[in-house]
Each structure stands twice: as structure tokens, then as C-alpha cells.
Amino acid sequence: MANIQKQSKLKKFLLFALTSTGFALLVANLLGKDIATIVSLSLYIPVTVSLVVLSVILSIRFGTKGAHGKAWILFSIFAILWFIAERIALYYNLASGEEPFPSEADAFWLAGYPFLFVFMVLYLKPMKNSINKKMVFVAIAISVSLLALSLYLVSLENVGSNQFEFAVGISYPISDSIILIPAIIGVSLFFGGKVNFLWALICIAIAFEAIADTGFLISTLDDSYYEGHPVDILFNWYYILFSFGVYHHIVLFKDHRKDPYKNVEELR
């Protein structure tokens, strides 16, 4: 009963965080692009800091023993890399009012994807017996469809002679499509009643991240994107979802000696 009450409170807090963040950015956009930029950059600081701090805490708690411990170390590395990328992007925005592309930030963002993918593979390990071929097929189909859409949108634009810029730009939808496969499988497990909502937050966050990147690509191609654009709501949301997912695991496995792989029922 106590665990159910904690999960209920956490869900309410999550809903408040998502709605307040989205509302703040929408109102800021009504007040003008300059206000939206300030609000967006201000929101990125707490949501990214929270993710790094919580990830490191969980990694320290589990240590390096077992697949679960290694998984959270990989996730912490991913969180730190993206945190550095966000800080570089913030520096450019404060220094010049715009972020160059490609920049050093892109190196850190792209470097984080392999760590996130391997983490997801290890993350789904406790539920491997519940994953069937249909789930995998659907996940691949959705992922490939999203990648095809991104590639089609890029093909409509004149990419010019800057092959390096094109290569960096296309790396994002390709990376998103790869990590989206295990994420969709995780979401499918949730809808199939195999895991609870809070456990699936990591997977849901990745799905949001892929959608956000697609929205960013579309708004960039038609030159409508600016720092604080409504699509940034999704970028903030996936950081929030990541953080709540990590925090849920901290609460769920308070005892660092407990092996979560031994009791899958705790994930339901």
C-alpha cells in the first residue's frame, strides 16, 4: 500500500512538472520570441542538472556489479555527455544569440547515443522472456518509418556542398531510429501490462526524444525554428521523463544489495 501511494504521488508530481513546463513555454511564445528563448534556456538548466545528479546517485548505489550496475553507469555517461552538450549550446546562445551547426555540442550529443543504446538493451534484460517477435517487428517498422520520413524531408532540401554538415545532420535521425527500437519494445511491455508506468518512463522519454528531433528537423528545414520554439517543450519533457524514471528506480531499489533481476514482479 505504501509503495502504491508513493507511485501515485510521483505520478502527480510528474504530471505537474510536464504541464507547468509546457504551459510556461507556450505563454512565453505568446509574449514573444525573446521571452521564449530566455524561458527555454532557463528550463534546460534544472532539467539537465537533475538528470545528471539522479543518474550518478543511482550508479553509485548499484556500483559496477551485475548487468544492472553496468547499465546505469552507461546511462550516467550518456546523461553527462548530453549535459555537456547543453552547456556548450547555452554558451553559444548567450555569447552570440545563436548556436552554430555543427558545433562541439553535436559531438557530445552524438557520442551519447551508443551509451544510451547499450543501456536500453541491458535495461530490457529483466523482461526478455516477455519480448516476442511481433513486438520487435512493430518496433523496427515504426523506427524505419520515422527514419524514412526524416530522410525524405532532408531530400526535399538543397543540402549544398557542405558534406560534413549534411553527415552530422543526418546522424541524428539515424541514431534516433536505432535507440527507438528498444524504447518502443519497452513501451509495448507497459501497454501489455508487463511493467508499470514509472518503470517505462525511460522508454517513453526516448520516444519523446525521437519525436522532438523530428519536429526540430521540420522546423529547421522551413527556417521557423528558434530557441524557445514550441517544439522545445518536447525536449524539456524527455529530460523530465528521464529524471522521473531514474528517480523511480532509486525509490524502487533502495537497497543497493538487491538484484532487481531476481524479482521481475517488482517492475509491474
Secondary structure as UniProt FT lines:
FT   HELIX           2..31
FT   HELIX           33..62
FT   TURN            63..64
FT   HELIX           66..96
FT   HELIX           104..123
FT   HELIX           125..130
FT   HELIX           133..155
FT   TURN            160..161
FT   HELIX           163..191
FT   TURN            192..193
FT   TURN            197..200
FT   HELIX           201..221
FT   TURN            222..223
FT   TURN            227..228
FT   TURN            230..231
FT   HELIX           232..252
FT   TURN            256..257
FT   HELIX           260..262
FT   HELIX           264..267
//
